[in-house]
Amino acid sequence: MKNIINYRPMFYCFLALLGSILFAKHIFQSNWLLIAIFILIVICATTAFIISKKFIAGLFLLLSICVGIGGYALEMSAFSPEPFHSTSQLEGRVNGSSSTYGNIQYIILENVKVDGESISENVQLKLYGAPYLSVGDKISLVASLTPIKALDDGDVQTYAYKNNCYYNATKKSDITILGNSKTLSEKVQCAVKEKLLQNMNEDNANLAYAMLFGDKSDISYEIKSAYRTSGIAHILAVSGLHIGLIVCALTWILKKCKANNWLTLVIVTAILIFYSYLCNFTPSVVRATIMSFCVLFTKAINRRYDSLSAVGLAGILILLFRPLYAFDIGFQLSFGCVIGIIIFGKSVYRFLRTPIKKFTLPKCIAGPLATTISSQFLILPILLSNFEGVSFLTLFINLLILPIFTIAFVITFFATPLIFISDIFARLLWLPNLLMNFIGTCAQFVSSQTWSIIPHYKFAFASFVCFFAFMFVCSRIFLANKKVKIITSLSLACSTVLLIGLLQLS
C-alpha cells in the first residue's frame, strides 16, 4: 500500500516530542477540549503508521509522546523553589545574561549565597536608575526573595527557565561591590564590544554586537521595534543564517588550504562549539551547530545528507535536556523557519520559476525569494500572536537586505578577532558600519508604513494546532492523493479561520 507520509523517523519523533510537551501544559490544566484533540491526533498518527506498516516507527512515536509529557511534568515539579525568610543577606555574581532597558537594569545573579549558604539556582534582581553594575561584579545586599512561578497567568516563564532563575530579589539595602571576576566568554564579549564601540558609531556597534552574540540589551527600543515590525529582527539573533555563513566561509578557506573533509569537520565543529559557548548555547545556535555538524559528517563519510532528519536530531537533543524550551519563542521561530524552508522551499522555488508569457524569474531572485517566503509559512501565526504587528513588506525588505547583511556579518565576524592582532584591521569595519546604516534606514522606512502592518491577533492553542495541521497536509511530506489533500486542507483551513475569528470576537 502506498505510504501516506514521507517518513523520517528522527523528524517525526521530534514533532511528537515537541507536540506532547506543548499539549502537556493543557493536559495538566485539565483542558478537556485540547485533551480530546491531542488524543485524536495521536490516533490519526498511529493509524497512518499502521497503514504504512511502520510498526516500530509507531512505537517510537508513542515513546516520544510519553517522554515529552514526562519531561514536562519533571521540569515543572523541579521548578518549585522553596521560599526564604522575609529578608536575607544575598551575595552573588552578575553574569553575562544581565541586561539593561532604559533606566531599568535586570541583573542575573549566579553563584548565589543566601544568609551564607550556597544555592544552585540563580536570582533575578531588578534595579532602577542609571546602570552602575557590570558583568562579573560580585555584590552583597539585603533583599527579599520571592519564588518565581513556573506558570504565570498560564504562560511558562521561559526567560527565568533559560537563565535558571528561581527567585526575584527586591533590594532592601545599598549594594556593596566586593570585586569583579569574569568568565572566559564574558571577557571575550566585553573585549569585542569595546573594539566595536571604538570603530563604529554606538547604534551600529550595538547592532553588530547583537549580530555576533545575540545580545540585544543595549539596542534602543525604537531600533528594536523597527527591526521587529519590518521583519528583519532575525538578523539580530544568532541563528542558522549566521552559522550557515560562518560554515560556508570556513569551508571555503579550508578548501583553499587543501584540507580534507575530516579535517574540515574537526576544525569547523571546534570553532562552532566555541562560538556556541560565546553565545550561551541558545537553542537557535545549538540547532544550527548540530545541523552543520550533520552536513559535514555526512560529507566526510560520503553519505547523503537529510535535512529533515538533521533538524529532528537537533530538536530531540535540545528538548531531552531542556524540555521547556518548547515554549520559548526563539526556539519556535528558529525551528519553524528552517522546517518551513525544508518542506516548502523547493515547491515555492519551482512556482516562482514557472514561465509567464515567456518570462521566467531569474534564479538569483527566485532562490532568495523562495527561501524568504517559505521561512515565513510556519512562523506567521507565532509572529502575529506574540508581537505588536508585522509588515507584509517584510518579504521585499528581506530580499533587499539579506545580501547586504551577508557582507556586513562576514566582514564583522572575521575582522573583529583580527583587530586584536593589529589595529590596522579596524579599517575593515567601515564597510559594515556603512551597510548597517542602510539596513537601519530600510527598517525605519518599512516600520513607518503603518498601512502595511498586519495587526496583532489572538491565537488559541487549538487554532495553532489546526493551522500547523493544515500546513502539514499542504506540504510535500503528506503523500495522499490530490483529492484527499484538497478536502483535508480546506477543512483544516476553514477550522483555523473559524477559531481565529471566534477568538477575536470574544
Secondary structure by P-SEA (a helix, b strand, c coil): ccccccccaaaaaaaaaaaaaaaaaaaaacaaaaaaaaaaaaaaaaaaaaaacaaaaaaaaaaaaaaaaaaaaaaaaaabbbbcccccbbbbbbcccccccccbbbbbbcccccccccccbbbbbbbcccccccccccbbbbbbbbbbbcccccccaaaaaaacccbbbbbcbbbbbcbbbbcaaaaaaaaaaaaaaacccaaaaaaaaaaaccccccccaaaaaaaaaacccccccccaaaaaaaaaaaaaaaaaacccaaaaaaaaaaaaaaaaaaacccaaaaaaaaaaaaaaaaaaabbbbbaaaaaaaaaaaaaaacccccccaaaaaaaaaaaaaaacaaaaaaaaacccccccccaaaaaaaaaaaaaaccaaaaaaacccccccaaaaaaaccaaaaaaaaaaaaaaaaaaaacccccccaaaaaaaaaaaaaaaaaaaacccccccbbbbcaaaaaaaaaaaaaacccccccaaaaaaaaaaaaaaaaaaaaaaaac
